Each structure stands twice: as C-alpha cells, then as structure tokens.
Amino acid sequence: MSAADEVSVAAEAAGEVSVAAEAADDMSAAAVEVSAAEEVAAKAVANFSALDYFRFSTITAVSVTGSYLSGIKPSIRGPSMVSGVLIGIMGGFMYAYQNSAGRLTGFFPNDAEVARYRKK
C-alpha cells in the first residue's frame, strides 16, 4: 500500500469518527428533549384529580358496555368487549390527560393548582 493510499484511508477513518461524534451529539440532544417531554407528561398524570379518574373510569365502563351490547352474535360479544376495553382505556386516559394538562397550562379553571403552588 502506498503512502497516498494510507493517507486516504486515515482521512476516511477520521471522517467516520467525526460523523459518529456528530451522531452521538444529536442523540444526546434528542435524549434531553425526550426527558423534558417525559417530565411534562409525568406532571400532567400526577395532577389527575378525582374527577379525572371518575371520567376515565366512566368512559371505560360505557365503552365496555356499549361494545358488549353491540356484539350481535354471542360469539362476537367477547372480542367486541375486549376492543371496547382498549378503546375505553385509551379514550378515557386521553380525556383525563387533556383536562389535567389544560389545568396546568391555564386553559381550564385551576384554582386548586394555583393554591398548591402558592403554598410552596
């Protein structure tokens, strides 16, 4: 191998190292962004009120009941009810999360959160 070939191989290796370092920096920045998003989500879930849990469970119960009754044949009622459970849990959680996040950001009435914040 000639000296020129060795130099070109070394330059390619250095370029790959710098690309890998840039990718690592991008990944660490993304990890910081993800952890910030997880922190916001954790605050919203921790802020669920009793009314949020009530709405969550009510939406789930109504969805399960409705899906069970919509299964016309007895052999379809079980799978229909399982689908209703999944839809009810997801929908109820999203509705409770929306209300909790809305209170934290000030879009919905949040007197209890303001009082709790002022005590600190």
VEXBA-613906 format. One line per 2 residues: their letters; for each residue x, z, y of N, C-alpha, C. Coordinates in pm, whole numbers, plus 50000, padded with zeros to 5 digits. Atoms other than C-alpha are relative to their C-alpha. Example, Ala and Ser with C-alpha at 12.3 -4.5 7.8 and 13.67 -1.06 7.14 Angstrom:
<pts>
as) 50089:50000:49881:51230:50780:49550:50090:50000:50120 ~ 49918:49994:49881:51367:50714:49894:49923:50073:50109
</pts>
This chain:
<pts>
ms) 50085:50000:49884:50000:50000:50000:50090:50000:50123 ~ 49917:50010:49880:50141:49903:50337:49964:50110:50099
aa) 50021:49897:49899:50167:50131:50638:49873:49973:50079 ~ 50121:50035:49925:49888:49942:50817:49875:50038:49920
de) 50114:49962:50084:49654:49997:50520:49980:50152:50000 ~ 50010:49855:49998:49737:50369:50517:49940:50051:50131
vs) 50053:49961:49869:49662:50394:50890:49851:49971:50007 ~ 50142:50032:49995:49329:50217:50849:49918:50093:49911
va) 50069:49905:50087:49233:50443:50557:49989:50136:50067 ~ 50002:49872:49930:49327:50751:50761:49899:49997:50115
ae) 50096:50013:49889:49121:50623:51057:49858:50004:49948 ~ 50134:49996:50059:48820:50565:50833:49963:50141:49957
aa) 50026:49863:50044:48853:50915:50688:49972:50089:50120 ~ 50023:49920:49879:48876:51066:51038:49863:49968:50059
ge) 50131:50038:49950:48568:50870:51140:49890:50063:49918 ~ 50100:49937:50086:48377:51002:50840:49991:50149:50026
vs) 49999:49857:49971:48483:51357:50924:49925:50027:50130 ~ 50068:49978:49873:48363:51321:51283:49850:49975:49986
va) 50143:50025:50024:48031:51173:51163:49939:50119:49927 ~ 50050:49884:50073:47992:51464:50920:49987:50120:50093
ae) 50007:49888:49905:48067:51713:51201:49880:49983:50093 ~ 50115:50025:49914:47807:51549:51425:49870:50028:49925
aa) 50120:49975:50080:47551:51562:51143:49978:50150:49982 ~ 50011:49855:50015:47626:51932:51090:49949:50064:50129
dd) 50048:49948:49871:47576:51999:51462:49852:49971:50018 ~ 50142:50036:49988:47244:51812:51456:49914:50087:49909
ms) 50076:49918:50093:47133:52009:51151:49988:50143:50049 ~ 50008:49863:49950:47219:52343:51312:49906:50008:50118
aa) 50095:50001:49889:47026:52246:51626:49858:49992:49948 ~ 50133:50010:50060:46729:52150:51409:49960:50133:49938
av) 50029:49870:50060:46756:52483:51227:49959:50100:50107 ~ 50038:49911:49890:46740:52665:51561:49859:49968:50046
ev) 50134:50040:49960:46431:52465:51656:49896:50045:49898 ~ 50093:49959:50104:46266:52539:51323:49979:50151:50005
sa) 50016:49856:49997:46336:52910:51351:49918:50043:50121 ~ 50082:49968:49883:46184:52915:51702:49853:49971:49970
ae) 50137:50034:50037:45874:52740:51567:49944:50102:49901 ~ 50045:49899:50096:45856:52987:51279:49969:50131:50070
ev) 50024:49877:49925:45878:53275:51527:49866:49995:50072 ~ 50128:50017:49930:45586:53139:51729:49884:50010:49900
aa) 50105:49996:50102:45380:53087:51412:49981:50141:49947 ~ 50010:49863:50049:45460:53438:51291:49928:50089:50100
ka) 50070:49921:49897:45343:53584:51622:49851:49970:49999 ~ 50142:50037:50001:45017:53391:51604:49929:50059:49879
va) 50063:49944:50120:44947:53504:51248:49994:50153:50011 ~ 50000:49854:49984:45044:53864:51330:49894:50044:50101
nf) 50098:49968:49897:44797:53850:51620:49855:49979:49954 ~ 50137:50017:50050:44494:53780:51397:49922:50129:50023
sa) 50087:49885:49980:44209:54010:51493:49905:50013:49881 ~ 50099:49981:50106:43936:54149:51269:49899:49886:50000
ld) 50093:50112:49990:43707:53875:51398:50060:49872:49942 ~ 49935:50117:50059:43963:53611:51298:49995:50006:49848
yf) 50007:49986:50146:43978:53748:50944:49857:49982:49951 ~ 50140:50017:50038:43599:53762:50933:49962:49852:50000
rf) 50029:50145:49993:43571:53397:51044:50069:49926:49887 ~ 49922:50062:50107:43842:53298:50796:49928:50016:49867
st) 50067:49976:50128:43661:53459:50504:49861:49938:49996 ~ 50133:50061:49995:43319:53334:50618:50007:49850:49977
it) 49984:50145:50018:43435:52974:50642:50033:49969:49854 ~ 49964:50022:50140:43591:53002:50297:49879:50020:49909
av) 50117:49973:50084:43276:53156:50144:49894:49891:50013 ~ 50099:50105:49980:43046:52896:50299:50046:49870:49934
sv) 49947:50121:50062:43273:52616:50181:49989:50005:49848 ~ 50009:49986:50146:43285:52750:49825:49855:49985:49954
tg) 50141:50007:50038:42908:52795:49810:49945:49860:50015 ~ 50047:50136:49977:42836:52456:49959:50055:49901:49900
sy) 49941:50094:50096:43077:52276:49729:49946:50024:49859 ~ 50057:49971:50131:42939:52456:49422:49860:49939:49989
ls) 50137:50052:50004:42583:52360:49511:49996:49847:50010 ~ 49999:50146:49990:42684:52002:49587:50040:49933:49869
gi) 49970:50056:50131:42808:51956:49230:49870:49980:49923 ~ 50132:50029:50056:42502:51782:49084:49996:50033:49851
kp) 49996:49973:50143:42602:51795:48719:50076:50130:49976 ~ 49928:49875:50029:42714:52124:48565:50149:49979:49971
si) 49858:50024:50029:43041:51964:48454:50082:49973:50126 ~ 49930:50032:49875:43128:51875:48815:50008:50123:50091
rg) 50006:49885:49909:43048:52213:48973:50131:50077:50008 ~ 49872:49926:49999:43375:52381:48872:50106:49931:50085
ps) 49901:50068:49916:43611:52117:49012:49958:49988:50146 ~ 50050:50007:49863:43389:52081:49317:50023:50133:50071
mv) 49980:49868:49940:43410:52455:49378:50148:50025:50030 ~ 49856:49984:49975:43791:52453:49346:50040:49922:50124
sg) 49971:50078:49879:43809:52177:49605:49945:50070:50123 ~ 50059:49925:49888:43578:52380:49828:50082:50121:50038
vl) 49914:49885:49972:43803:52684:49794:50120:49956:50083 ~ 49882:50048:49928:44106:52486:49905:49967:49955:50141
ig) 50041:50047:49867:43924:52320:50193:49960:50119:50087 ~ 50043:49883:49924:43770:52652:50300:50117:50086:50045
im) 49883:49920:49963:44101:52838:50294:50078:49931:50111 ~ 49924:50072:49896:44278:52568:50494:49924:49996:50132
gg) 50079:50007:49878:43995:52526:50741:49985:50135:50068 ~ 50014:49866:49943:43942:52899:50787:50129:50049:50062
fm) 49871:49958:49943:44312:52964:50839:50029:49924:50129 ~ 49974:50077:49878:44341:52681:51090:49913:50046:50116
ya) 50089:49953:49894:44041:52808:51284:50046:50136:50054 ~ 49950:49869:49957:44175:53166:51291:50132:49985:50075
yq) 49871:50024:49933:44523:53041:51387:49977:49943:50140 ~ 50030:50061:49871:44377:52830:51667:49951:50106:50098
ns) 50051:49895:49912:44188:53129:51809:50111:50098:50039 ~ 49892:49906:49972:44490:53358:51781:50102:49939:50096
ag) 49904:50066:49911:44728:53109:51941:49939:49976:50138 ~ 50067:50018:49872:44471:53038:52212:49998:50128:50082
rl) 49996:49873:49928:44455:53407:52299:50141:50030:50049 ~ 49862:49973:49960:44835:53434:52306:50045:49912:50117
tg) 49961:50090:49891:44870:53135:52537:49910:50010:50121 ~ 50086:49978:49886:44586:53243:52764:49884:49904:50012
ff) 50113:50093:49995:44333:52972:52681:49867:50067:49968 ~ 50119:49926:50035:44086:53223:52538:50013:50142:50057
pn) 49991:49864:49948:43998:53574:52663:50095:50085:49914 ~ 49898:49926:50074:44285:53805:52570:50025:50137:50062
da) 49985:49870:49936:44220:54145:52727:50077:50099:49913 ~ 49931:49907:50090:44342:54338:52420:50149:49971:49995
ev) 49859:50036:50004:44670:54146:52408:50070:50037:50130 ~ 49942:49963:49871:44730:54200:52780:50021:50150:50008
ar) 49987:49854:49997:44666:54573:52746:50113:50045:49908 ~ 49893:49964:50092:44900:54591:52445:50136:49966:50058
yr) 49874:50042:49939:45172:54405:52636:50039:50094:50114 ~ 49971:49913:49886:45144:54632:52941:50043:50139:49954
kk) 49959:49869:50052:45190:54944:52722:50148:50003:49967 ~ 49858:50005:50041:45538:54827:52618:50089:50029:50113
</pts>
